[in-house]
Amino acid sequence: MPATRDADGYAPIHAYAAIGDGRSSALIAPDGSIDWWCAPCMDAPPLLDRLLDAPAGGRFVLQPRDVQQVQRRYRDNSNVLETDVRTATGLARVTESLNSGPAGRLPWSELARRLEGLEGEVTFDLLYQPGTRAGTCTPWMSDTPNGCVHHAGPVMTVLRYSERVEIDTCDDRELRGSLTLRTGDRDMIALLASQDEVLPVPPLADIDTRIDRSDREWRQWVDDLHCDASRHAEVIRSALALKFLWFAPTGAIAAAVSASLPERIGGDKNWDYRYAWVRDAAYVIKTFLRVGALPDAKAGFSWLMTTIGRHRPGLAPCYTLRGERVEKERCIDVRGYRNSQPVRVGNAAAEQLQTCAYGDVLEMASRMIDAGHILDPTTARLLFELADECADNWMRKDSGFWELGDAQHYTMSKVECWMALRRACELAEAGHITTARLPRWEREKDRILDWVDAHCWDEAKQSYVMHAGSDRLDASLMLASRFGLGDVRRERFISTREAMRRELSDDSGDLLWRYSGMQDCEGTFISCAFWMVEAYGLLGETEEANRLFGALLARVQNDVGLMPEMWDPQQEQGLGNTPQGLSHLALVHAAYAIDGQ
């Protein structure tokens, strides 16, 4: 049976599947309702926003009557979604895709839904209700000579459908109809959208053909990868999930598809993640490198370095998908997922100092070069400047890995600065960047690690703490196994890891809260648990790494292999934005760590 909606009409966050075209992604509930789609681009105001306003938000629904069973899956090595629907009277299949064209993404948005009758007879109810683009417009309809058009601000949409679809209502606010499929029937319903441009209305047969062409392109992308992880299927599915976040027009990588989904139901931690964070983008780029997706990694790397260079001096935590500064955070008048307020657009983190970002950039560049690629002079100069800036700034208080309002000497920020200078020294010694500051970087690198040992180690807890002067723990430090802290401070790192298992984990011992005190404020952070897997795998403790990895997959992946940001271990439900880049890239690195890579 489809995941149950609550009394107000909200589906569980973790129940959504996604489809995407390299420019935007749509979220589909198991009951056949597309509840989120920002068209034509993922950072645009949403055209479909039932996700944040179940009673009144925009939606595109194909809902079977008398449903008994729903089985969903992505096609093998593809992001084309298939759903088999068993009802009291028959069996039907829905195949869904945000279509691409013969040369990549289409110059319009084409959300295609193919329906096939497999057994007996199945009736679907159709509803298309354009949203208000987060309260910025009132949708309206115009009956043009070439079709009925629904307008939502600057976005024009046309619903295309087969002749057997019976339309009951078509007005400013909605289009309603139904379709009955019998064995052997094949029909098509597609939502087309464009903004401030002519809207093509292609033949339905062409739209239908593009579903399979898009599927072939996804499979070709996977075929071109070089993935040798023993957990091959899980790695490939997470790599495909990361493609939902890739913004093809620029090469930027968003942190998540959605915006303002709560980290606790009814809570106020509801953030807009449709921007490119330096950290998240760098991690995704490293993940693409690891699985052999070189074109994606190169595009992301070039975009990120160019964007950072354009906005010098300084290093902002995040940018828009077009490489601009993120707008100031504001609240909009939307109900919010399960009435979780406020609903935010923009992100206040854009104005923070996060010294850990130096490590993210230098580590990413190091991985790019280790893979055999060549730096251009401009990028080499920028890396030199960032390393020197890191050497100047590492002693400053900042907002830390978790972007907190309380400026402190966060341990993870210091560790990442240590790692940034370590990578800078390696790049300079190998001849990739100038050695002009190499002696200084070497001395400063050693000072950082000494400072961390002196100020961020708690003898009573036998653990590194969240920041100097604190006794709280911070699960982000598990990432430091990847950065080499487990090699140079092995005993202290292992002791810190075990302290986190004691103090930050749920009752199962498998999931972790981000840091001390979050147990009553939000869900456990899925990527932290995979970082823990990595912290076991890279230190050779393969048995526990394997056990934990399997337990996490069984618990936090949905039926199609996607994961949100957080997991509520009491209610066994997802929280936060979805699909979340950090969750999926952490899975990939954890899988390689199990193999000792």
Secondary structure, DSSP 4 states (H G I P E B T S, - for coil): -PPPP-TTSPPPGGG-EEEE-SS-EEEE-TTSEEEEE-SSSTTSPPSB-GGG-TTTS-EEEEEETTEEEEEEEEPTTSS-EEEEEEESSEEEEEEEEE-EETTEE-SSEEEEEEEEEEEEEEEEEEEEE---TTTT---EEEEETTEEEEEETTEEEEEEE-TTPEEEEESSS-EEEEEEEETT-EEEEEEEEEESS------HHHHHHHHHHHHHHHHHHHHT-----SSHHHHHHHHHHHHTTEETTTTEE-SBS-EEEESSTT-S-EEE--SEEHHHHHHHHHHHHHHT-HHHHHHHHHHHHHHHHHT-SS--SEE-TTSPBPPPPEEES---GGG-S-EEES-GGGGS--THHHHHHHHHHHHHHHTT----HHHHHHHHHHHHHHHHHTTS-B-TTTT-SS-B-BHHHHHHHHHHHHHHHHHHHTTSS--TTHHHHHHHHHHHHHHHHHHSEETTTTEE-SBTT----BGGGGGHHHHTHHHHTHHHHHHHHHHHHHHTB-TTSS-B-SBTT-TTTS-EEHHHHHHHHHHHHTTT-HHHHHHHHHHHHHHH--TTS---SEEETTTTEEESSSSBHHHHHHHHHHHHHHTT-
